Amino acid sequence: MNKYLFLFLLICYITPTNTVQSIVTVEDDIITGVSLPDWGTVCVASDVRGGPDEMYDTRYSVWVGQVVRLHDQSRLDGTWVSIGAAQWMPLRNLCWSND
């Protein structure tokens, strides 16, 4: 009987759920939290760089109102966000998007 209970618990543990929600802190419509939503709106026109720091080269720019996919925050202090492979911008330049 214990092996069936173990199997049931294992299946429940590895089965993905859709109840996970992002927790974000928004102050004056600017994202400042640690967990990210899936999408963000650019509130301040920004250079997109090849890494999470201003020492990286600018790859292109995003404009105010553009909606971008958010992937991950920089690990050291979370002040930069990845919007694609080797595409980073300051997190403070994004607003919450309901898309």
N, C-alpha and C positions, 0 to 999 in steps of 0.2 A: 504494500500500500504506500509506503514511503517513496518509492521510485515514481509512482504516478503523481503524487503531490509535488515532488521535485520537478518533474517534467512540466506540470501545469504552471508552477511558479516560474520556471525558466522561460516558457512560452510567453507568459504575461510580461516578464521583464524585458524580453527582446522585441516584443511587438510595439511598433511605433504608435504614438497617440497624436491626435491633432489638437490636443488641449494646451499645448505649450504656447505661451504668449510672450511677446517681447515686453520688457519693462523699460520704459524710457522716462527720463526727467526732461520736461520741456519748460524752459523759462523764457518768457517773452517770445514765444514761437521758435526758439532755438533749441536744438537737441543738445543736452548736456549729460545724459545718462550713460550708463555702462553697457546696457543691452541695446541692441539696435533693431529697429523695424526692418522690413524687407526693402522699403523704398524711402527715399528722402528727396526733398525739393531744395534746390540751390537757392539760398537767400542772399548770398554775397558772391558775386562773380569771382571765380578762383582759377588759379593755375593747377592743373593736374600733373603731379610729379611721378617719377619712376619709383619712388620710395617714400616712406613716412617721415620726411624731413625736408627742410628747404635746401639742403645741400644737394639733393637729387635734381637732375635736369627736368625742365618743364617739358611735358609731352604734348599737351594741348590745354585749352581753357574751356571751362563750363560757364554758362551765363545764368543770370537770375531767372528763376522759374523753371529751369530744366529739371526733370525728374530723373534720378539716378538710382541704380540698384546698389544697395549697401551690402558688402560682403563681410568685412572684419575690421576691428579697430586695431590700431598699432598696439603692440604688447607693452611697451615701456610705460607710457602714460595715458594712452587712449585718446590723444588729442588729434590723431589722424585717422581717416577711414578709407578703406579700400573700396573702390567702385569698379574694379576690374583687375585683371592680371597686370601687376606693376603699374597700377593707376591709383594714386593716393591724393587726397585733398584734406584740408583741415576740417575736422568734425564741426567746429563752431560755425562754419559757413553754410550749414544745412538746417532746414526746417522740417517739421513733421509733415508727412504726406499721407493722405488717406487712400492712395491708390494701391 
